[in-house]
Structures are given as C-alpha cells and as structure tokens.
Amino acid sequence: MNLTQREIDFIKEKGICVVGTKSEYNVVNLSPRFLIEVNEDSIIFVSIFPNKTLFNLRKNNKVCISTWDNALDGARFLKIYGIVENYSSGPVYDRILNMLKGTGINVKPLAVTLVKILKYFYMEV
C-alpha cells in the first residue's frame, strides 16, 4: 500500500514519529525517531545508540509508526504498519550514512532501518 502525497507531506512536515515495537516476550516499546527518508512505499530511520527498538526489530520485524498534530482548527493522525529490514552495511547503509554526513551528524549509526509499508490509516478531524 502506498502513501499519497498528502501523507508523505504530513509525515515530512512532522519529521519525528513514535515507533512501536514488541519484544520476544510481548513487551511493547515506544520510542521517538527522526525520519531520514519518506517515500510512497517505505520509510527510513536510524539507530545511533544501542536501544530496545533496534533489539526488538532484530527479533521481530513488525513495526507501527505514528505521528499526529493537534491544531486549533483540527487534528491529523497517521498510523503506519510495516515490516523492517535492518542494515549495518551495504548500499542502503552507505547511502544513508553519506546523507547524514551532509547534515553534520558525524556519528556512524548502528543500523539503518527501512520500513516497507504494508498498510496505513490517515485521519483528519
């Protein structure tokens, strides 16, 4: 399922989202993430430090990503379900590493996480 330009613009405008993962023991973890790249069928974020999100995604490749706003004239909400591929080397990793260097972030990520979008829900009220 592909995001429309409306949803892509919204998630890029927000820039940050909450990533939900589940451990092998069914413990839910929610973590804020800055999105590095948003396309119609995928989203990329990075893990710079060791954390529960990356640990969980290495054990269970299902993820939920949410972002929202609460404007005075209405609210918007976007929830995305997907499966992930984690990269610690290779072309995807190198491309994102080069992109990060252009922003002044000189820390080498532990992993680049590519989320393939399976379905999503967008609402405006």
RODO-2510 file (C-alpha; in nm, 4 decimals, decimal comma):
residues 125
     n   res          X          Y          Z
     1     m     0,0000     0,0000     0,0000
     2     n     0,1459     0,3362    -0,0996
     3     l     0,1240     0,6658     0,0852
     4     t    -0,0318     0,9524    -0,1083
     5     q     0,1493     1,2838    -0,1467
     6     r    -0,0767     1,4240     0,1299
     7     e     0,0504     1,1657     0,3807
     8     i     0,4126     1,1996     0,2645
     9     d     0,3958     1,5790     0,3093
    10     f     0,2359     1,5407     0,6529
    11     i     0,4951     1,2971     0,7878
    12     k     0,7826     1,5035     0,6429
    13     e     0,6343     1,8176     0,7992
    14     k     0,6295     1,6480     1,1404
    15     g     0,9802     1,4997     1,0957
    16     i     0,9534     1,2966     1,4134
    17     c     0,7350     0,9997     1,4911
    18     v     0,6767     0,7330     1,7521
    19     v     0,7946     0,3841     1,6600
    20     g     0,6191     0,0953     1,8289
    21     t     0,7865    -0,2457     1,8569
    22     k     0,7211    -0,5638     2,0526
    23     s     0,9817    -0,7772     2,2256
    24     e     1,0056    -1,1525     2,2024
    25     y     0,8277    -1,1544     2,5427
    26     n     0,5381    -0,9389     2,4089
    27     v     0,6517    -0,6233     2,5901
    28     v     0,5643    -0,3126     2,3878
    29     n     0,8246    -0,0399     2,3404
    30     l     0,7517     0,3117     2,2106
    31     s     1,0373     0,5330     2,1015
    32     p     1,0649     0,8698     1,9243
    33     r     1,2542     0,8655     1,5949
    34     f     1,3569     1,1278     1,3428
    35     l     1,2691     1,0119     0,9946
    36     i     1,5560     1,0239     0,7481
    37     e     1,3654     0,9396     0,4316
    38     v     0,9947     0,9063     0,3446
    39     n     0,8723     0,7569     0,0160
    40     e     0,5358     0,6310    -0,1018
    41     d     0,6180     0,2701    -0,0085
    42     s     0,8920     0,2987     0,2568
    43     i     1,0320     0,4982     0,5484
    44     i     1,3885     0,5044     0,6795
    45     f     1,5131     0,5877     1,0277
    46     v     1,8433     0,5162     1,2016
    47     s     1,9573     0,3812     1,5368
    48     i     2,2659     0,5638     1,6577
    49     f     2,2823     0,4136     2,0070
    50     p     2,2046     0,0639     2,1362
    51     n     1,8369     0,0617     2,2262
    52     k     1,5284    -0,1551     2,2786
    53     t     1,3769    -0,0529     1,9451
    54     l     1,6655    -0,1923     1,7427
    55     f     1,6921    -0,5002     1,9646
    56     n     1,3193    -0,5698     1,9212
    57     l     1,3297    -0,5142     1,5444
    58     r     1,6116    -0,7648     1,5115
    59     k     1,3885    -1,0258     1,6813
    60     n     1,0506    -0,9198     1,5378
    61     n     1,0402    -0,7308     1,2080
    62     k     0,6894    -0,5846     1,2554
    63     v     0,6573    -0,2164     1,3396
    64     c     0,3955     0,0548     1,3890
    65     i     0,4836     0,4192     1,3227
    66     s     0,2568     0,7060     1,4320
    67     t     0,2611     1,0816     1,4113
    68     w    -0,0049     1,3451     1,4721
    69     d    -0,0765     1,7092     1,5319
    70     n    -0,3353     1,8915     1,7397
    71     a    -0,4035     2,2152     1,5576
    72     l    -0,6716     2,4544     1,6841
    73     d    -0,8621     2,4177     1,3576
    74     g    -0,8446     2,0367     1,3544
    75     a    -0,6186     1,7415     1,4072
    76     r    -0,4400     1,4948     1,1807
    77     f    -0,3272     1,1454     1,2630
    78     l    -0,1220     0,8915     1,0670
    79     k    -0,0526     0,5330     1,1689
    80     i     0,1640     0,3062     0,9509
    81     y     0,2127    -0,0687     0,9795
    82     g     0,5138    -0,2279     0,8167
    83     i     0,7918    -0,4798     0,8152
    84     v     1,1547    -0,3801     0,8505
    85     e     1,4924    -0,4602     0,7081
    86     n     1,7895    -0,3521     0,9219
    87     y     2,1190    -0,2676     0,7543
    88     s     2,4585    -0,2267     0,9212
    89     s     2,6497    -0,2288     0,5905
    90     g     2,5881    -0,2293     0,2168
    91     p     2,4422     0,0152    -0,0361
    92     v     2,1376     0,1284     0,1674
    93     y     2,3504     0,1830     0,4786
    94     d     2,6232     0,3685     0,2835
    95     r     2,3696     0,5949     0,1076
    96     i     2,2090     0,6995     0,4371
    97     l     2,5492     0,7413     0,6045
    98     n     2,6507     0,9823     0,3257
    99     m     2,3198     1,1661     0,3610
   100     l     2,3770     1,2070     0,7371
   101     k     2,7288     1,3433     0,6836
   102     g     2,5730     1,6221     0,4774
   103     t     2,3706     1,7262     0,7840
   104     g     2,6697     1,7488     1,0160
   105     i     2,5858     1,4260     1,2007
   106     n     2,9212     1,2519     1,2185
   107     v     2,8128     0,9505     1,4211
   108     k     2,8060     0,6154     1,2460
   109     p     2,4621     0,4540     1,3020
   110     l     2,4420     0,1042     1,4453
   111     a     2,1695     0,0346     1,1918
   112     v     1,9641     0,1893     0,9161
   113     t     1,6065     0,0640     0,9353
   114     l     1,3992     0,0520     0,6185
   115     v     1,0267     0,0088     0,6819
   116     k     0,8249    -0,1399     0,3966
   117     i     0,4720    -0,0034     0,4334
   118     l     0,2053    -0,2732     0,4454
   119     k    -0,0939    -0,0537     0,5330
   120     y    -0,1735     0,2803     0,6917
   121     f    -0,4534     0,4863     0,8393
   122     y    -0,4792     0,8640     0,7953
   123     m    -0,7467     1,0802     0,9552
   124     e    -0,8295     1,4494     0,9698
   125     v    -1,0847     1,5868     1,2160
***
